[in-house]
Amino acid sequence: MRILHTMLRVGNLQKSIDFYTQVLGMTLLRQRDNPEYQYTLAFLGYGTNPEHAELELTYNYGVDHYEMGTAYGHIALAVPDAAEACAKIKAAGGVVTREAGPVKGGSTVIAFVQDPDGYKIELIQRPA
């Protein structure tokens, strides 16, 4: 078994696609509209299945926001330099909710950013 994708429901599909492609550097891999069932899917990532897991954004017609609930945590991305990634994300209009620094109780450098729907994305500093 392997992870194929993670799905997030979004309120504005184009705004979310722009964030994940222009701010986080993902590629829009494919998009499919289903008017009969009133939803659109967009798959993004840094590569395609089966080599890479993908992010599926689901837009349900007429729904512009969702409640986060208490179960959702975050998506994690590896970056070579968390502080540099935060600076680039801010310059591209992204929101950094935790600046780069060591994780509490450890030495791994992390940061957090937020997408247009409020989903958290953890940046974990890992050598390239």
MMTF fields as JSON, N, C-alpha, C and O atoms, coordinates in Angstrom:
{
  "mmtfVersion": "1.0.0",
  "mmtfProducer": "UNKNOWN",
  "numBonds": 511,
  "numAtoms": 512,
  "numGroups": 128,
  "numChains": 1,
  "numModels": 1,
  "chainsPerModel": [1],
  "groupsPerChain": [128],
  "chainIdList": ["A"],
  "bondAtomList": [4, 2, 8, 6, 12, 10, 16, 14, 20, 18, 24, 22, 28, 26, 32, 30, 36, 34, 40, 38, 44, 42, 48, 46, 52, 50, 56, 54, 60, 58, 64, 62, 68, 66, 72, 70, 76, 74, 80, 78, 84, 82, 88, 86, 92, 90, 96, 94, 100, 98, 104, 102, 108, 106, 112, 110, 116, 114, 120, 118, 124, 122, 128, 126, 132, 130, 136, 134, 140, 138, 144, 142, 148, 146, 152, 150, 156, 154, 160, 158, 164, 162, 168, 166, 172, 170, 176, 174, 180, 178, 184, 182, 188, 186, 192, 190, 196, 194, 200, 198, 204, 202, 208, 206, 212, 210, 216, 214, 220, 218, 224, 222, 228, 226, 232, 230, 236, 234, 240, 238, 244, 242, 248, 246, 252, 250, 256, 254, 260, 258, 264, 262, 268, 266, 272, 270, 276, 274, 280, 278, 284, 282, 288, 286, 292, 290, 296, 294, 300, 298, 304, 302, 308, 306, 312, 310, 316, 314, 320, 318, 324, 322, 328, 326, 332, 330, 336, 334, 340, 338, 344, 342, 348, 346, 352, 350, 356, 354, 360, 358, 364, 362, 368, 366, 372, 370, 376, 374, 380, 378, 384, 382, 388, 386, 392, 390, 396, 394, 400, 398, 404, 402, 408, 406, 412, 410, 416, 414, 420, 418, 424, 422, 428, 426, 432, 430, 436, 434, 440, 438, 444, 442, 448, 446, 452, 450, 456, 454, 460, 458, 464, 462, 468, 466, 472, 470, 476, 474, 480, 478, 484, 482, 488, 486, 492, 490, 496, 494, 500, 498, 504, 502, 508, 506],
  "bondOrderList": [1, 1, 1, 1, 1, 1, 1, 1, 1, 1, 1, 1, 1, 1, 1, 1, 1, 1, 1, 1, 1, 1, 1, 1, 1, 1, 1, 1, 1, 1, 1, 1, 1, 1, 1, 1, 1, 1, 1, 1, 1, 1, 1, 1, 1, 1, 1, 1, 1, 1, 1, 1, 1, 1, 1, 1, 1, 1, 1, 1, 1, 1, 1, 1, 1, 1, 1, 1, 1, 1, 1, 1, 1, 1, 1, 1, 1, 1, 1, 1, 1, 1, 1, 1, 1, 1, 1, 1, 1, 1, 1, 1, 1, 1, 1, 1, 1, 1, 1, 1, 1, 1, 1, 1, 1, 1, 1, 1, 1, 1, 1, 1, 1, 1, 1, 1, 1, 1, 1, 1, 1, 1, 1, 1, 1, 1, 1],
  "groupList": [{"groupName": "MET", "atomNameList": ["N", "CA", "C", "O"], "elementList": ["N", "C", "C", "O"], "formalChargeList": [0, 0, 0, 0], "bondAtomList": [1, 0, 2, 1, 3, 2], "bondOrderList": [1, 1, 2], "singleLetterCode": "M", "chemCompType": "L-PEPTIDE LINKING"}, {"groupName": "ARG", "atomNameList": ["N", "CA", "C", "O"], "elementList": ["N", "C", "C", "O"], "formalChargeList": [0, 0, 0, 0], "bondAtomList": [1, 0, 2, 1, 3, 2], "bondOrderList": [1, 1, 2], "singleLetterCode": "R", "chemCompType": "L-PEPTIDE LINKING"}, {"groupName": "ILE", "atomNameList": ["N", "CA", "C", "O"], "elementList": ["N", "C", "C", "O"], "formalChargeList": [0, 0, 0, 0], "bondAtomList": [1, 0, 2, 1, 3, 2], "bondOrderList": [1, 1, 2], "singleLetterCode": "I", "chemCompType": "L-PEPTIDE LINKING"}, {"groupName": "LEU", "atomNameList": ["N", "CA", "C", "O"], "elementList": ["N", "C", "C", "O"], "formalChargeList": [0, 0, 0, 0], "bondAtomList": [1, 0, 2, 1, 3, 2], "bondOrderList": [1, 1, 2], "singleLetterCode": "L", "chemCompType": "L-PEPTIDE LINKING"}, {"groupName": "HIS", "atomNameList": ["N", "CA", "C", "O"], "elementList": ["N", "C", "C", "O"], "formalChargeList": [0, 0, 0, 0], "bondAtomList": [1, 0, 2, 1, 3, 2], "bondOrderList": [1, 1, 2], "singleLetterCode": "H", "chemCompType": "L-PEPTIDE LINKING"}, {"groupName": "THR", "atomNameList": ["N", "CA", "C", "O"], "elementList": ["N", "C", "C", "O"], "formalChargeList": [0, 0, 0, 0], "bondAtomList": [1, 0, 2, 1, 3, 2], "bondOrderList": [1, 1, 2], "singleLetterCode": "T", "chemCompType": "L-PEPTIDE LINKING"}, {"groupName": "VAL", "atomNameList": ["N", "CA", "C", "O"], "elementList": ["N", "C", "C", "O"], "formalChargeList": [0, 0, 0, 0], "bondAtomList": [1, 0, 2, 1, 3, 2], "bondOrderList": [1, 1, 2], "singleLetterCode": "V", "chemCompType": "L-PEPTIDE LINKING"}, {"groupName": "GLY", "atomNameList": ["N", "CA", "C", "O"], "elementList": ["N", "C", "C", "O"], "formalChargeList": [0, 0, 0, 0], "bondAtomList": [1, 0, 2, 1, 3, 2], "bondOrderList": [1, 1, 2], "singleLetterCode": "G", "chemCompType": "PEPTIDE LINKING"}, {"groupName": "ASN", "atomNameList": ["N", "CA", "C", "O"], "elementList": ["N", "C", "C", "O"], "formalChargeList": [0, 0, 0, 0], "bondAtomList": [1, 0, 2, 1, 3, 2], "bondOrderList": [1, 1, 2], "singleLetterCode": "N", "chemCompType": "L-PEPTIDE LINKING"}, {"groupName": "GLN", "atomNameList": ["N", "CA", "C", "O"], "elementList": ["N", "C", "C", "O"], "formalChargeList": [0, 0, 0, 0], "bondAtomList": [1, 0, 2, 1, 3, 2], "bondOrderList": [1, 1, 2], "singleLetterCode": "Q", "chemCompType": "L-PEPTIDE LINKING"}, {"groupName": "LYS", "atomNameList": ["N", "CA", "C", "O"], "elementList": ["N", "C", "C", "O"], "formalChargeList": [0, 0, 0, 0], "bondAtomList": [1, 0, 2, 1, 3, 2], "bondOrderList": [1, 1, 2], "singleLetterCode": "K", "chemCompType": "L-PEPTIDE LINKING"}, {"groupName": "SER", "atomNameList": ["N", "CA", "C", "O"], "elementList": ["N", "C", "C", "O"], "formalChargeList": [0, 0, 0, 0], "bondAtomList": [1, 0, 2, 1, 3, 2], "bondOrderList": [1, 1, 2], "singleLetterCode": "S", "chemCompType": "L-PEPTIDE LINKING"}, {"groupName": "ASP", "atomNameList": ["N", "CA", "C", "O"], "elementList": ["N", "C", "C", "O"], "formalChargeList": [0, 0, 0, 0], "bondAtomList": [1, 0, 2, 1, 3, 2], "bondOrderList": [1, 1, 2], "singleLetterCode": "D", "chemCompType": "L-PEPTIDE LINKING"}, {"groupName": "PHE", "atomNameList": ["N", "CA", "C", "O"], "elementList": ["N", "C", "C", "O"], "formalChargeList": [0, 0, 0, 0], "bondAtomList": [1, 0, 2, 1, 3, 2], "bondOrderList": [1, 1, 2], "singleLetterCode": "F", "chemCompType": "L-PEPTIDE LINKING"}, {"groupName": "TYR", "atomNameList": ["N", "CA", "C", "O"], "elementList": ["N", "C", "C", "O"], "formalChargeList": [0, 0, 0, 0], "bondAtomList": [1, 0, 2, 1, 3, 2], "bondOrderList": [1, 1, 2], "singleLetterCode": "Y", "chemCompType": "L-PEPTIDE LINKING"}, {"groupName": "PRO", "atomNameList": ["N", "CA", "C", "O"], "elementList": ["N", "C", "C", "O"], "formalChargeList": [0, 0, 0, 0], "bondAtomList": [1, 0, 2, 1, 3, 2], "bondOrderList": [1, 1, 2], "singleLetterCode": "P", "chemCompType": "L-PEPTIDE LINKING"}, {"groupName": "GLU", "atomNameList": ["N", "CA", "C", "O"], "elementList": ["N", "C", "C", "O"], "formalChargeList": [0, 0, 0, 0], "bondAtomList": [1, 0, 2, 1, 3, 2], "bondOrderList": [1, 1, 2], "singleLetterCode": "E", "chemCompType": "L-PEPTIDE LINKING"}, {"groupName": "ALA", "atomNameList": ["N", "CA", "C", "O"], "elementList": ["N", "C", "C", "O"], "formalChargeList": [0, 0, 0, 0], "bondAtomList": [1, 0, 2, 1, 3, 2], "bondOrderList": [1, 1, 2], "singleLetterCode": "A", "chemCompType": "L-PEPTIDE LINKING"}, {"groupName": "CYS", "atomNameList": ["N", "CA", "C", "O"], "elementList": ["N", "C", "C", "O"], "formalChargeList": [0, 0, 0, 0], "bondAtomList": [1, 0, 2, 1, 3, 2], "bondOrderList": [1, 1, 2], "singleLetterCode": "C", "chemCompType": "L-PEPTIDE LINKING"}],
  "groupTypeList": [0, 1, 2, 3, 4, 5, 0, 3, 1, 6, 7, 8, 3, 9, 10, 11, 2, 12, 13, 14, 5, 9, 6, 3, 7, 0, 5, 3, 3, 1, 9, 1, 12, 8, 15, 16, 14, 9, 14, 5, 3, 17, 13, 3, 7, 14, 7, 5, 8, 15, 16, 4, 17, 16, 3, 16, 3, 5, 14, 8, 14, 7, 6, 12, 4, 14, 16, 0, 7, 5, 17, 14, 7, 4, 2, 17, 3, 17, 6, 15, 12, 17, 17, 16, 17, 18, 17, 10, 2, 10, 17, 17, 7, 7, 6, 6, 5, 1, 16, 17, 7, 15, 6, 10, 7, 7, 11, 5, 6, 2, 17, 13, 6, 9, 12, 15, 12, 7, 14, 10, 2, 16, 3, 2, 9, 1, 15, 17],
  "groupIdList": [1, 2, 3, 4, 5, 6, 7, 8, 9, 10, 11, 12, 13, 14, 15, 16, 17, 18, 19, 20, 21, 22, 23, 24, 25, 26, 27, 28, 29, 30, 31, 32, 33, 34, 35, 36, 37, 38, 39, 40, 41, 42, 43, 44, 45, 46, 47, 48, 49, 50, 51, 52, 53, 54, 55, 56, 57, 58, 59, 60, 61, 62, 63, 64, 65, 66, 67, 68, 69, 70, 71, 72, 73, 74, 75, 76, 77, 78, 79, 80, 81, 82, 83, 84, 85, 86, 87, 88, 89, 90, 91, 92, 93, 94, 95, 96, 97, 98, 99, 100, 101, 102, 103, 104, 105, 106, 107, 108, 109, 110, 111, 112, 113, 114, 115, 116, 117, 118, 119, 120, 121, 122, 123, 124, 125, 126, 127, 128],
  "secStructList": [7, 7, 7, 7, 3, 3, 3, 3, 3, 7, 1, 7, 2, 2, 2, 2, 2, 2, 0, 0, 0, 0, 0, 6, 7, 7, 3, 3, 3, 3, 3, 3, 3, 3, 6, 6, 6, 6, 3, 3, 3, 3, 3, 3, 3, 1, 1, 7, 6, 6, 6, 1, 7, 3, 3, 3, 3, 3, 3, 3, 6, 6, 7, 7, 7, 7, 7, 7, 6, 6, 6, 7, 7, 7, 3, 3, 3, 3, 3, 1, 7, 2, 2, 2, 2, 2, 2, 2, 2, 2, 2, 6, 6, 7, 3, 3, 3, 3, 3, 3, 3, 3, 7, 6, 6, 1, 7, 7, 3, 3, 3, 3, 3, 3, 7, 6, 6, 1, 7, 3, 3, 3, 3, 3, 3, 7, 7, 7],
  "xCoordList": [0.833, 0.0, 0.876, 2.016, 0.304, 1.017, -0.002, -1.131, 0.382, -0.51, -0.522, 0.534, -1.718, -1.863, -2.111, -1.476, -3.048, -3.322, -3.999, -4.517, -3.977, -4.726, -5.731, -5.384, -6.981, -8.018, -8.384, -8.574, -8.478, -8.964, -10.14, -10.088, -11.19, -12.307, -11.974, -11.54, -12.179, -11.819, -13.014, -13.904, -13.022, -14.116, -13.947, -14.931, -12.715, -12.439, -11.326, -10.152, -11.701, -10.745, -9.576, -8.426, -9.844, -8.745, -7.787, -6.572, -8.329, -7.474, -6.574, -5.399, -7.133, -6.35, -5.311, -4.169, -5.695, -4.721, -3.584, -2.416, -3.918, -2.882, -1.947, -0.734, -2.487, -1.647, -0.69, 0.516, -1.221, -0.375, 0.626, 1.703, 0.3, 1.245, 2.185, 3.398, 1.659, 2.478, 3.231, 4.334, 2.65, 3.287, 4.111, 5.224, 3.571, 4.288, 5.001, 5.685, 4.857, 5.624, 5.161, 5.916, 3.935, 3.409, 2.995, 2.928, 2.724, 2.244, 0.796, 0.451, -0.046, -1.407, -1.281, -0.92, -1.576, -1.362, -2.543, -2.367, -3.742, -4.954, -6.143, -6.104, -7.183, -8.394, -9.594, -9.565, -10.654, -11.847, -13.093, -13.242, -13.977, -15.231, -16.344, -16.385, -17.241, -18.356, -19.65, -20.147, -20.202, -21.403, -22.621, -23.454, -22.723, -23.874, -23.946, -25.026, -22.79, -22.748, -22.231, -22.03, -22.016, -21.684, -20.411, -20.417, -19.329, -18.032, -16.94, -17.122, -15.81, -14.614, -13.44, -13.305, -12.595, -11.387, -10.162, -10.132, -9.16, -7.864, -6.8, -6.814, -5.879, -4.795, -3.501, -3.178, -2.764, -1.518, -0.43, -0.709, 0.815, 1.913, 3.252, 3.362, 4.266, 5.65, 6.078, 7.231, 5.169, 5.354, 4.051, 3.117, 3.986, 2.732, 2.834, 3.922, 1.668, 1.6, 2.189, 2.017, 2.853, 3.0, 4.23, 4.401, 5.092, 6.326, 6.079, 6.826, 5.047, 4.78, 3.302, 2.431, 3.038, 1.653, 1.183, 1.992, -0.105, -0.677, -1.632, -2.057, -1.958, -2.944, -4.173, -4.087, -5.312, -6.572, -7.362, -7.694, -7.661, -8.524, -9.911, -10.068, -10.915, -12.293, -13.1, -13.183, -13.696, -14.6, -16.017, -16.306, -16.891, -18.305, -19.049, -18.985, -19.748, -20.442, -21.226, -21.964, -21.054, -21.84, -21.379, -21.989, -20.328, -19.822, -18.532, -17.533, -18.568, -17.393, -16.531, -15.493, -16.94, -16.088, -16.52, -17.636, -15.616, -15.855, -15.399, -14.536, -15.979, -15.53, -14.316, -14.319, -13.294, -12.079, -12.273, -11.704, -13.054, -13.178, -11.919, -11.018, -11.854, -10.7, -9.823, -8.807, -10.187, -9.424, -8.286, -7.248, -8.464, -7.436, -6.192, -6.279, -5.037, -3.763, -3.063, -3.179, -2.325, -1.589, -1.044, -1.04, -0.589, 0.178, 1.623, 1.877, 2.574, 3.987, 4.735, 4.546, 5.594, 6.451, 7.905, 8.219, 8.781, 10.213, 10.746, 10.415, 11.564, 12.215, 13.682, 14.007, 14.584, 15.994, 16.317, 17.247, 15.561, 15.802, 14.45, 13.836, 13.99, 12.659, 12.541, 11.507, 13.562, 13.505, 13.435, 12.672, 14.223, 14.196, 12.837, 12.306, 12.284, 10.967, 9.911, 9.044, 9.967, 9.01, 9.132, 8.121, 10.348, 10.558, 9.96, 9.31, 10.174, 9.621, 8.101, 7.439, 7.55, 6.096, 5.474, 4.453, 6.077, 5.583, 5.661, 4.722, 6.774, 6.955, 5.918, 5.553, 5.442, 4.434, 3.015, 2.05, 2.877, 1.56, 1.01, -0.139, 1.805, 1.359, 1.435, 2.077, 0.772, 0.705, 1.535, 1.29, 2.509, 3.314, 2.714, 2.606, 2.326, 1.707, 2.687, 2.419, 3.807, 4.889, 6.19, 6.428, 7.021, 8.307, 9.206, 8.982, 10.207, 11.146, 11.881, 12.338, 11.981, 12.699, 12.581, 11.826, 13.339, 13.309, 11.941, 11.261, 11.565, 10.334, 10.496, 11.598, 9.408, 9.466, 9.985, 9.471, 10.985, 11.539, 12.469, 12.819, 12.881, 13.77, 14.621, 14.667, 15.285, 16.181, 15.781, 16.373, 14.804, 14.353, 13.74, 12.902, 14.164, 13.646, 12.37, 12.34, 11.31, 10.013, 9.44, 9.923, 8.42, 7.632, 6.243, 6.047, 5.283, 3.935, 3.427, 3.657, 2.732, 2.05, 0.592, 0.222, -0.226, -1.657, -2.137, -1.751, -2.984, -3.518, -4.763, -5.194, -5.347, -6.484, -7.709, -8.533, -7.841, -8.977, -8.655, -9.507, -7.439, -7.054, -6.367, -6.045, -6.129, -5.409, -3.948, -3.329, -3.407, -2.01, -1.109, -1.447, 0.05, 1.073, 2.37, 2.841, 2.937, 4.184, 5.344, 5.331, 6.331, 7.568, 8.617, 8.898, 9.194, 10.208, 11.533, 11.669, 12.505, 13.817, 14.559, 14.831, 14.878, 15.624, 16.676, 16.387, 17.872, 18.898, 18.434, 17.749, 18.806, 18.408, 19.065, 18.836],
  "yCoordList": [-1.182, 0.0, 1.242, 1.224, 2.332, 3.604, 4.721, 4.515, 5.897, 7.049, 7.592, 7.845, 7.771, 8.302, 9.801, 10.548, 10.24, 11.674, 12.019, 11.156, 13.305, 13.88, 14.829, 15.584, 14.817, 15.683, 16.766, 16.51, 17.999, 19.136, 19.754, 19.915, 20.097, 20.831, 22.315, 22.821, 23.008, 24.426, 25.265, 24.783, 26.527, 27.432, 28.219, 28.685, 28.376, 29.092, 28.324, 28.461, 27.527, 26.62, 27.356, 26.963, 28.408, 29.103, 29.753, 29.718, 30.342, 30.956, 29.897, 30.15, 28.714, 27.632, 27.094, 26.846, 26.91, 26.471, 27.478, 27.093, 28.766, 29.811, 29.724, 29.85, 29.509, 29.404, 28.225, 28.378, 27.061, 25.867, 25.879, 25.296, 26.525, 26.578, 27.774, 27.61, 28.963, 30.169, 30.412, 30.957, 30.017, 30.258, 29.059, 29.226, 27.839, 26.648, 25.894, 24.908, 26.333, 25.75, 24.404, 23.724, 23.998, 22.746, 22.956, 24.085, 21.867, 21.894, 21.405, 20.437, 22.087, 21.588, 20.41, 20.588, 19.215, 17.992, 17.658, 17.223, 17.863, 17.619, 18.222, 18.428, 18.491, 19.079, 18.476, 18.266, 18.197, 17.586, 18.202, 18.254, 18.663, 19.25, 18.225, 17.523, 18.13, 17.201, 17.972, 17.96, 18.654, 19.461, 18.668, 19.189, 17.421, 16.616, 16.48, 16.547, 16.29, 16.129, 17.377, 17.362, 18.442, 19.773, 19.837, 20.329, 19.328, 19.493, 19.53, 19.065, 20.093, 20.12, 19.631, 19.994, 18.809, 18.302, 18.871, 18.998, 19.209, 19.615, 18.842, 18.807, 18.223, 17.458, 18.226, 18.627, 18.426, 19.175, 18.365, 17.426, 18.735, 18.068, 18.477, 19.328, 17.841, 18.059, 16.957, 16.912, 16.093, 14.979, 14.199, 14.541, 13.156, 12.41, 11.023, 10.508, 10.439, 9.046, 8.167, 8.505, 7.092, 6.514, 6.992, 6.625, 7.8, 8.224, 9.227, 9.252, 10.058, 11.111, 11.098, 10.837, 11.38, 11.581, 12.929, 13.834, 13.06, 14.28, 14.918, 14.286, 16.181, 16.902, 17.094, 17.678, 16.607, 16.76, 17.893, 17.826, 18.927, 20.01, 19.751, 19.55, 19.754, 19.515, 20.778, 21.29, 21.276, 22.414, 21.914, 21.393, 22.072, 21.737, 23.02, 24.009, 22.999, 24.182, 24.871, 24.227, 26.17, 26.973, 26.966, 27.638, 26.235, 26.201, 27.018, 26.656, 28.137, 29.01, 28.916, 29.574, 28.11, 27.895, 26.625, 26.134, 26.118, 24.916, 25.169, 26.011, 24.44, 24.483, 23.561, 22.45, 24.021, 23.221, 22.015, 20.955, 22.154, 21.059, 20.947, 21.778, 19.954, 19.798, 18.615, 18.371, 17.879, 16.691, 16.996, 16.335, 17.996, 18.281, 18.818, 19.657, 18.343, 18.823, 19.689, 20.914, 19.056, 19.804, 18.862, 17.642, 19.457, 18.772, 19.163, 20.295, 18.28, 18.6, 18.542, 17.63, 19.547, 19.614, 19.732, 20.477, 19.01, 19.144, 20.342, 20.52, 21.154, 22.3, 22.313, 21.905, 22.779, 22.803, 23.869, 23.691, 24.979, 26.071, 26.679, 27.372, 26.424, 26.864, 28.388, 28.932, 29.08, 30.546, 31.146, 32.082, 30.613, 31.09, 30.81, 31.646, 29.635, 29.292, 30.254, 30.689, 30.596, 31.55, 32.912, 33.543, 33.362, 34.662, 34.657, 35.623, 33.584, 33.479, 33.412, 34.016, 32.69, 32.564, 33.916, 34.291, 34.64, 35.985, 36.908, 37.655, 36.86, 37.712, 37.404, 38.279, 36.157, 35.754, 35.996, 35.643, 36.593, 36.896, 35.861, 35.967, 34.86, 33.822, 34.276, 35.277, 33.527, 33.846, 32.84, 31.636, 33.329, 32.494, 32.622, 33.727, 31.504, 31.541, 31.166, 31.421, 30.57, 30.285, 30.403, 29.674, 31.319, 31.521, 30.307, 29.513, 30.173, 29.051, 29.056, 30.097, 27.895, 27.722, 26.284, 25.503, 25.933, 24.546, 24.155, 24.956, 22.916, 22.368, 22.312, 22.084, 22.519, 22.454, 21.087, 20.056, 21.084, 19.847, 19.123, 17.966, 19.794, 19.139, 20.14, 21.318, 19.67, 20.541, 20.689, 21.497, 19.938, 20.044, 21.419, 21.865, 22.092, 23.424, 23.267, 22.588, 23.921, 23.874, 25.288, 26.219, 25.427, 26.651, 26.228, 25.099, 27.122, 26.845, 27.988, 29.161, 27.627, 28.597, 28.169, 27.065, 29.068, 28.805, 29.048, 30.033, 28.146, 28.32, 29.218, 29.604, 29.559, 30.484, 30.011, 30.832, 28.702, 28.183, 27.994, 27.541, 28.332, 28.202, 26.904, 26.677, 26.032, 24.791, 25.101, 25.937, 24.423, 24.621, 23.693, 22.543, 24.236, 23.466, 23.644, 24.765, 22.528, 22.573, 22.464, 21.625, 23.316, 23.257, 22.649, 23.196, 21.541, 20.855, 20.967, 20.528, 21.56, 21.762, 20.438, 19.789, 20.057, 18.827, 19.144, 19.874, 18.628, 18.876, 18.375, 17.357, 19.089, 18.706, 17.43, 16.974],
  "zCoordList": [0.0, 0.0, 0.0, 0.462, -0.537, -0.523, -0.57, -1.017, -0.116, -0.165, -1.588, -2.167, -2.155, -3.507, -3.5, -4.244, -2.647, -2.566, -1.254, -0.545, -0.955, 0.156, -0.451, -1.359, 0.025, -0.53, 0.465, 1.655, -0.058, 0.721, -0.021, -1.24, 0.698, 0.102, 0.162, 1.197, -0.953, -1.027, -1.46, -2.16, -1.035, -1.341, -2.621, -3.195, -3.078, -4.328, -5.032, -4.689, -6.005, -6.633, -7.269, -7.074, -8.022, -8.704, -7.711, -7.903, -6.657, -5.624, -4.983, -4.72, -4.734, -4.139, -5.114, -4.726, -6.377, -7.385, -7.476, -7.529, -7.494, -7.553, -6.359, -6.521, -5.154, -3.956, -4.07, -3.871, -4.387, -4.406, -5.562, -5.439, -6.676, -7.801, -7.69, -7.818, -7.458, -7.47, -6.163, -6.181, -5.037, -3.733, -3.282, -2.784, -3.452, -2.994, -4.104, -3.831, -5.352, -6.439, -6.956, -7.65, -6.637, -7.185, -8.638, -9.124, -9.307, -10.683, -10.698, -10.02, -11.479, -11.692, -12.65, -13.813, -12.167, -12.935, -13.834, -14.973, -13.316, -14.108, -13.36, -12.147, -14.115, -13.551, -14.258, -15.47, -13.497, -14.078, -13.466, -12.245, -14.321, -13.878, -14.052, -15.063, -13.085, -13.153, -12.868, -11.742, -13.907, -13.702, -13.229, -12.487, -13.656, -13.254, -11.727, -11.141, -11.098, -9.643, -8.935, -7.721, -9.676, -9.181, -8.335, -7.207, -8.909, -8.267, -9.329, -10.454, -8.943, -9.791, -8.955, -7.786, -9.558, -8.907, -9.602, -10.826, -8.817, -9.358, -8.59, -7.359, -9.321, -8.702, -8.912, -10.03, -7.826, -7.862, -7.19, -6.444, -7.457, -6.78, -7.333, -8.216, -6.783, -7.225, -8.184, -8.615, -8.508, -9.419, -9.418, -8.692, -10.226, -10.351, -9.733, -9.479, -9.502, -9.066, -10.158, -11.329, -9.874, -8.552, -7.789, -6.626, -8.406, -7.718, -6.61, -5.631, -6.737, -5.765, -5.373, -6.202, -4.115, -3.686, -4.225, -4.433, -4.448, -5.019, -4.014, -3.047, -4.265, -3.482, -4.352, -5.432, -3.89, -4.619, -3.977, -2.794, -4.746, -4.29, -4.853, -6.057, -3.991, -4.404, -4.179, -3.063, -5.263, -5.162, -5.422, -6.499, -4.444, -4.578, -4.941, -4.211, -6.061, -6.55, -5.429, -4.683, -5.33, -4.401, -2.957, -2.126, -2.624, -1.25, -1.206, -1.827, -0.457, -0.468, 0.786, 0.865, 1.77, 2.942, 3.685, 3.515, 4.502, 5.292, 6.716, 6.96, 7.651, 9.033, 9.153, 8.623, 9.844, 9.982, 10.884, 10.624, 11.925, 12.877, 13.72, 13.609, 14.537, 15.425, 15.041, 15.693, 14.007, 13.635, 12.668, 12.715, 11.784, 10.784, 11.455, 12.352, 11.032, 11.55, 10.535, 10.571, 9.617, 8.606, 7.543, 7.706, 6.463, 5.429, 5.677, 6.087, 5.448, 5.654, 4.327, 3.523, 4.121, 2.938, 3.374, 4.303, 2.717, 2.974, 2.193, 1.021, 2.838, 2.192, 2.605, 3.72, 1.719, 2.097, 3.146, 3.933, 3.171, 4.119, 4.491, 3.68, 5.707, 6.122, 6.175, 5.788, 6.638, 6.702, 5.304, 5.063, 4.393, 3.006, 2.358, 1.627, 2.63, 2.088, 2.615, 1.857, 3.907, 4.489, 3.809, 3.5, 3.578, 2.929, 1.522, 1.122, 0.776, -0.578, -0.555, -1.399, 0.395, 0.513, 0.851, 0.275, 1.773, 2.111, 0.897, 0.625, 0.169, -1.013, -2.086, -2.871, -2.12, -3.106, -2.597, -3.274, -1.412, -0.871, 0.082, 0.51, 0.424, 1.35, 2.798, 3.118, 3.666, 5.091, 5.874, 5.801, 6.617, 7.504, 8.897, 9.429, 9.487, 10.818, 11.923, 13.097, 11.568, 12.515, 11.748, 10.785, 12.18, 11.528, 11.742, 12.656, 10.906, 10.985, 12.323, 12.795, 12.91, 14.171, 14.615, 14.036, 15.656, 16.114, 16.681, 17.323, 16.426, 16.98, 18.502, 19.002, 19.23, 20.69, 21.125, 20.692, 21.964, 22.491, 21.536, 21.773, 20.444, 19.479, 18.737, 19.09, 17.719, 16.96, 15.491, 14.775, 15.037, 13.648, 13.428, 14.212, 12.353, 12.04, 11.223, 10.196, 11.718, 11.046, 10.937, 11.582, 10.124, 10.02, 9.584, 9.135, 9.714, 9.246, 8.39, 8.688, 7.316, 6.463, 6.367, 6.765, 5.83, 5.75, 4.332, 3.704, 3.82, 2.47, 2.511, 3.598, 1.361, 1.35, 2.136, 2.539, 2.36, 3.117, 4.589, 5.354, 4.999, 6.398, 6.75, 7.916, 5.757, 6.033, 6.339, 5.68, 7.34, 7.727, 6.921, 6.644, 6.556, 5.861, 6.644, 6.84, 7.088, 7.836, 6.845, 5.945, 7.023, 6.245, 7.157, 8.223, 6.763, 7.56, 6.83, 5.688, 7.501, 6.876, 6.795, 7.805, 5.558, 5.292, 4.248, 3.3, 4.386, 3.363, 1.997, 1.9, 0.961, -0.408, -0.852, -1.972]
}
